[in-house]
């Protein structure tokens, strides 16, 4: 699935990597959308905020 969004300002919320239409990974955490470059960063971010 391709997203039609402005990715020029989006960065991975865990590692800070640049997000493109080809590598964006979105996960809903606590009712809010969070943007990552991969599922591994999403997992690490979610573990960090649950501690």
N, C-alpha and C positions, 0 to 999 in steps of 0.2 A: 504494500500500500504506500502510495506517495502522498506526502503532505504538501499543500500549497501554502507555505508560510514564509515569512521573511526570516531566513536563517542567518542573515549577516550579523545580527546582534546576539544570537543565541550561543551559549557555551554550556558544556556539560557542567551540571551542578556539583559534581564530585571532583573531577580532575581538571576542569577548565578547558578541555579540548573543544575545538571548533566543531559545531554541528552543521551538517549538510542534509539535504533531502535524502541522501543515500544512507546516512548513518544515525539518524535521529531515533532515539528510543524514549518513549513517553510512559511514565508510570504514575498512577494516582496513589498518593500517599496522604493519609489523613484528609481525604476529600479534595486535595489540590493536585493539579497536574505538575509534574516535575520532569525536566528534560535532561537526558543523558546521552552519551555516545554509545553505550552498550549496556547489556543487562548486568554485567559484572560491576560497573560503576553504580548502577541503581541499587544493587544488592548491598554494596559497601555503604552507600549513603543511607539506606534504610536502616542498616544495623547501627550506624553511628547515631542516628537521631533517636533510636529506641533505647539507647543506653542511659 
